[in-house]
Amino acid sequence: NLILTTGEDCVMNLIDLNNGEAEDEYIEASYTSEQPLVSCGFIGSTGLAYAITTINTVEIIDLETMCVVKQWNEFNKAGHYVIQGQYVDDQMVFFTGNNTGELFRYAYEPKKSFSLLDSLKIANDNKKDDVTIIRNAICVDKTHMILSTDSGSIYQYSSSDKGKSAKLVLKNDVKLKTTAGVPSVNK
């Protein structure tokens, strides 16, 4: 369990799941960054955690020492920002993007380096405005992703579609409404 608190603090509650949730196996640790944090999380069972700061830096933290073992802020292109990180299928991936609908997916090899896995570009359907900002990227598995944009559009992408644009799933002119607590689509 990892809890992100206000400002620069990241409070981590660690429980040894192999031995159950016994009180003596419960550890609470705190990590304070020099910069405000956007998000943080565990990197599988590697003994590492990550924190994404507001200045587009990913910090890798050793959970034993609570020290930064790696800092990353060098992306393939200028003007990119970190969208988020996710641990999926035994791999830690980080997404970066820009304001033109490009998304880059990087893998982090624990205690080593970051490497570019693949990239994609969302085709812009809105001819009036060529700014497509990707806000969320979620890996379903190592080859499939779901993306959402500032405008509310949702896309799906498969690495088997390399060289092609992500497929539009839900266009931004489709509004979701809630009826008795259940979401439904209203065109």
GUSEDREN-242358 format. One record per residue (C-alpha): residue number from 0; residue in one letter; x, z, y. Coordinates in nm, 2 decimals. Example, Ala and Ser with C-alpha at 12.3 -4.5 7.8 and 13.67 -1.06 7.14 Angstrom:
BEGIN
+-----+------+--------+--------+--------+
! seq ! type !     px !     pz !     py !
+-----+------+--------+--------+--------+
!   0 !    A !   1.23 !   0.78 !  -0.45 !
!   1 !    S !   1.37 !   0.71 !  -0.11 !
+-----+------+--------+--------+--------+
***
This chain:
BEGIN
+-----+------+--------+--------+--------+
! seq ! type !     px !     pz !     py !
+-----+------+--------+--------+--------+
!   0 !    N !   0.00 !   0.00 !   0.00 !
!   1 !    L !   0.14 !  -0.09 !   0.34 !
!   2 !    I !  -0.01 !   0.00 !   0.67 !
!   3 !    L !   0.08 !  -0.17 !   1.00 !
!   4 !    T !   0.04 !   0.07 !   1.29 !
!   5 !    T !   0.04 !   0.02 !   1.67 !
!   6 !    G !   0.34 !  -0.12 !   1.86 !
!   7 !    E !   0.67 !  -0.12 !   1.68 !
!   8 !    D !   0.59 !   0.11 !   1.38 !
!   9 !    C !   0.52 !   0.00 !   1.03 !
!  10 !    V !   0.42 !   0.29 !   0.80 !
!  11 !    M !   0.45 !   0.23 !   0.43 !
!  12 !    N !   0.28 !   0.43 !   0.16 !
!  13 !    L !   0.45 !   0.37 !  -0.18 !
!  14 !    I !   0.31 !   0.48 !  -0.51 !
!  15 !    D !   0.49 !   0.43 !  -0.84 !
!  16 !    L !   0.21 !   0.24 !  -1.02 !
!  17 !    N !   0.39 !   0.26 !  -1.36 !
!  18 !    N !   0.34 !   0.64 !  -1.36 !
!  19 !    G !   0.00 !   0.64 !  -1.21 !
!  20 !    E !  -0.09 !   0.79 !  -0.88 !
!  21 !    A !   0.06 !   1.14 !  -0.93 !
!  22 !    E !   0.13 !   1.33 !  -0.61 !
!  23 !    D !   0.49 !   1.37 !  -0.69 !
!  24 !    E !   0.53 !   0.99 !  -0.72 !
!  25 !    Y !   0.39 !   0.93 !  -0.37 !
!  26 !    I !   0.65 !   0.84 !  -0.10 !
!  27 !    E !   0.57 !   0.78 !   0.26 !
!  28 !    A !   0.83 !   0.59 !   0.47 !
!  29 !    S !   0.83 !   0.45 !   0.82 !
!  30 !    Y !   1.01 !   0.16 !   0.97 !
!  31 !    T !   1.04 !   0.10 !   1.35 !
!  32 !    S !   1.13 !  -0.24 !   1.48 !
!  33 !    E !   1.29 !  -0.31 !   1.82 !
!  34 !    Q !   1.01 !  -0.56 !   1.88 !
!  35 !    P !   0.63 !  -0.52 !   1.85 !
!  36 !    L !   0.51 !  -0.62 !   1.50 !
!  37 !    V !   0.25 !  -0.88 !   1.41 !
!  38 !    S !   0.23 !  -0.81 !   1.04 !
!  39 !    C !   0.43 !  -0.67 !   0.75 !
!  40 !    G !   0.41 !  -0.65 !   0.37 !
!  41 !    F !   0.59 !  -0.59 !   0.04 !
!  42 !    I !   0.80 !  -0.86 !  -0.13 !
!  43 !    G !   0.67 !  -0.81 !  -0.48 !
!  44 !    S !   0.86 !  -0.54 !  -0.67 !
!  45 !    T !   1.20 !  -0.63 !  -0.53 !
!  46 !    G !   1.24 !  -0.31 !  -0.33 !
!  47 !    L !   1.20 !  -0.51 !  -0.01 !
!  48 !    A !   0.94 !  -0.55 !   0.26 !
!  49 !    Y !   0.90 !  -0.79 !   0.55 !
!  50 !    A !   0.80 !  -0.75 !   0.91 !
!  51 !    I !   0.70 !  -1.04 !   1.15 !
!  52 !    T !   0.77 !  -0.96 !   1.51 !
!  53 !    T !   0.61 !  -1.10 !   1.83 !
!  54 !    I !   0.93 !  -1.28 !   1.92 !
!  55 !    N !   0.91 !  -1.50 !   1.60 !
!  56 !    T !   1.15 !  -1.31 !   1.39 !
!  57 !    V !   1.11 !  -1.22 !   1.03 !
!  58 !    E !   1.29 !  -0.89 !   0.94 !
!  59 !    I !   1.36 !  -0.82 !   0.57 !
!  60 !    I !   1.37 !  -0.44 !   0.51 !
!  61 !    D !   1.54 !  -0.25 !   0.22 !
!  62 !    L !   1.28 !   0.01 !   0.12 !
!  63 !    E !   1.55 !   0.26 !   0.00 !
!  64 !    T !   1.75 !   0.27 !   0.32 !
!  65 !    M !   1.47 !   0.14 !   0.56 !
!  66 !    C !   1.73 !  -0.08 !   0.72 !
!  67 !    V !   1.70 !  -0.45 !   0.80 !
!  68 !    V !   1.91 !  -0.65 !   0.55 !
!  69 !    K !   1.82 !  -1.00 !   0.68 !
!  70 !    Q !   1.68 !  -1.13 !   1.01 !
!  71 !    W !   1.55 !  -1.48 !   1.03 !
!  72 !    N !   1.45 !  -1.68 !   1.34 !
!  73 !    E !   1.61 !  -2.02 !   1.29 !
!  74 !    F !   1.36 !  -2.28 !   1.20 !
!  75 !    N !   1.41 !  -2.65 !   1.14 !
!  76 !    K !   1.26 !  -2.74 !   1.47 !
!  77 !    A !   1.25 !  -2.59 !   1.82 !
!  78 !    G !   0.91 !  -2.46 !   1.94 !
!  79 !    H !   0.80 !  -2.33 !   1.60 !
!  80 !    Y !   0.64 !  -1.99 !   1.55 !
!  81 !    V !   0.59 !  -1.78 !   1.25 !
!  82 !    I !   0.24 !  -1.79 !   1.12 !
!  83 !    Q !   0.26 !  -1.54 !   0.84 !
!  84 !    G !   0.42 !  -1.44 !   0.51 !
!  85 !    Q !   0.27 !  -1.42 !   0.16 !
!  86 !    Y !   0.40 !  -1.32 !  -0.18 !
!  87 !    V !   0.25 !  -1.55 !  -0.44 !
!  88 !    D !   0.34 !  -1.63 !  -0.80 !
!  89 !    D !   0.67 !  -1.43 !  -0.78 !
!  90 !    Q !   0.78 !  -1.61 !  -0.47 !
!  91 !    M !   0.79 !  -1.49 !  -0.11 !
!  92 !    V !   0.69 !  -1.77 !   0.13 !
!  93 !    F !   0.68 !  -1.78 !   0.51 !
!  94 !    F !   0.48 !  -2.04 !   0.72 !
!  95 !    T !   0.59 !  -2.17 !   1.05 !
!  96 !    G !   0.41 !  -2.41 !   1.27 !
!  97 !    N !   0.38 !  -2.57 !   1.62 !
!  98 !    N !   0.11 !  -2.69 !   1.85 !
!  99 !    T !   0.09 !  -3.04 !   1.69 !
! 100 !    G !  -0.06 !  -2.95 !   1.36 !
! 101 !    E !   0.27 !  -2.93 !   1.16 !
! 102 !    L !   0.32 !  -2.66 !   0.90 !
! 103 !    F !   0.65 !  -2.57 !   0.73 !
! 104 !    R !   0.66 !  -2.36 !   0.42 !
! 105 !    Y !   0.99 !  -2.16 !   0.35 !
! 106 !    A !   1.08 !  -1.96 !   0.05 !
! 107 !    Y !   1.28 !  -1.64 !   0.08 !
! 108 !    E !   1.52 !  -1.56 !  -0.21 !
! 109 !    P !   1.56 !  -1.18 !  -0.20 !
! 110 !    K !   1.88 !  -1.06 !  -0.03 !
! 111 !    K !   1.99 !  -1.43 !   0.01 !
! 112 !    S !   1.84 !  -1.69 !   0.24 !
! 113 !    F !   1.54 !  -1.89 !   0.35 !
! 114 !    S !   1.49 !  -2.25 !   0.23 !
! 115 !    L !   1.24 !  -2.52 !   0.33 !
! 116 !    L !   1.00 !  -2.59 !   0.05 !
! 117 !    D !   0.78 !  -2.85 !   0.21 !
! 118 !    S !   0.60 !  -2.95 !   0.53 !
! 119 !    L !   0.27 !  -3.11 !   0.62 !
! 120 !    K !   0.09 !  -3.24 !   0.93 !
! 121 !    I !  -0.29 !  -3.20 !   0.99 !
! 122 !    A !  -0.44 !  -3.53 !   1.12 !
! 123 !    N !  -0.61 !  -3.46 !   1.45 !
! 124 !    D !  -0.97 !  -3.56 !   1.44 !
! 125 !    N !  -1.03 !  -3.46 !   1.81 !
! 126 !    K !  -0.91 !  -3.76 !   2.01 !
! 127 !    K !  -0.96 !  -3.57 !   2.35 !
! 128 !    D !  -0.71 !  -3.30 !   2.27 !
! 129 !    D !  -0.40 !  -3.35 !   2.06 !
! 130 !    V !  -0.32 !  -2.98 !   2.02 !
! 131 !    T !  -0.39 !  -2.86 !   1.67 !
! 132 !    I !  -0.27 !  -2.50 !   1.63 !
! 133 !    I !  -0.26 !  -2.37 !   1.27 !
! 134 !    R !  -0.35 !  -2.00 !   1.28 !
! 135 !    N !  -0.37 !  -1.91 !   0.91 !
! 136 !    A !  -0.21 !  -2.04 !   0.59 !
! 137 !    I !  -0.30 !  -1.89 !   0.26 !
! 138 !    C !  -0.13 !  -1.99 !  -0.07 !
! 139 !    V !  -0.38 !  -2.01 !  -0.36 !
! 140 !    D !  -0.08 !  -2.06 !  -0.59 !
! 141 !    K !   0.26 !  -2.23 !  -0.55 !
! 142 !    T !   0.11 !  -2.58 !  -0.50 !
! 143 !    H !  -0.22 !  -2.52 !  -0.32 !
! 144 !    M !  -0.29 !  -2.39 !   0.03 !
! 145 !    I !  -0.59 !  -2.33 !   0.26 !
! 146 !    L !  -0.52 !  -2.37 !   0.63 !
! 147 !    S !  -0.74 !  -2.28 !   0.94 !
! 148 !    T !  -0.69 !  -2.40 !   1.29 !
! 149 !    D !  -0.76 !  -2.26 !   1.64 !
! 150 !    S !  -1.07 !  -2.49 !   1.66 !
! 151 !    G !  -1.22 !  -2.33 !   1.34 !
! 152 !    S !  -1.15 !  -2.62 !   1.11 !
! 153 !    I !  -1.05 !  -2.54 !   0.75 !
! 154 !    Y !  -0.81 !  -2.76 !   0.54 !
! 155 !    Q !  -0.68 !  -2.76 !   0.19 !
! 156 !    Y !  -0.34 !  -2.90 !   0.09 !
! 157 !    S !  -0.18 !  -2.96 !  -0.25 !
! 158 !    S !   0.20 !  -3.02 !  -0.28 !
! 159 !    S !   0.10 !  -3.32 !  -0.50 !
! 160 !    D !  -0.03 !  -3.47 !  -0.17 !
! 161 !    K !   0.32 !  -3.48 !  -0.02 !
! 162 !    G !   0.34 !  -3.74 !   0.25 !
! 163 !    K !  -0.04 !  -3.72 !   0.31 !
! 164 !    S !  -0.24 !  -3.52 !   0.56 !
! 165 !    A !  -0.42 !  -3.20 !   0.45 !
! 166 !    K !  -0.78 !  -3.26 !   0.35 !
! 167 !    L !  -1.05 !  -3.14 !   0.59 !
! 168 !    V !  -1.29 !  -2.90 !   0.41 !
! 169 !    L !  -1.49 !  -2.76 !   0.70 !
! 170 !    K !  -1.51 !  -2.92 !   1.04 !
! 171 !    N !  -1.51 !  -2.72 !   1.35 !
! 172 !    D !  -1.86 !  -2.84 !   1.45 !
! 173 !    V !  -2.01 !  -2.66 !   1.15 !
! 174 !    K !  -2.12 !  -2.31 !   1.25 !
! 175 !    L !  -2.14 !  -2.02 !   1.01 !
! 176 !    K !  -2.43 !  -1.79 !   1.05 !
! 177 !    T !  -2.53 !  -1.47 !   0.87 !
! 178 !    T !  -2.87 !  -1.42 !   0.73 !
! 179 !    A !  -2.93 !  -1.07 !   0.60 !
! 180 !    G !  -2.56 !  -1.02 !   0.57 !
! 181 !    V !  -2.50 !  -1.34 !   0.37 !
! 182 !    P !  -2.30 !  -1.62 !   0.53 !
! 183 !    S !  -2.47 !  -1.97 !   0.53 !
! 184 !    V !  -2.38 !  -2.30 !   0.68 !
! 185 !    N !  -2.58 !  -2.43 !   0.98 !
! 186 !    K !  -2.50 !  -2.78 !   1.09 !
+-----+------+--------+--------+--------+
***
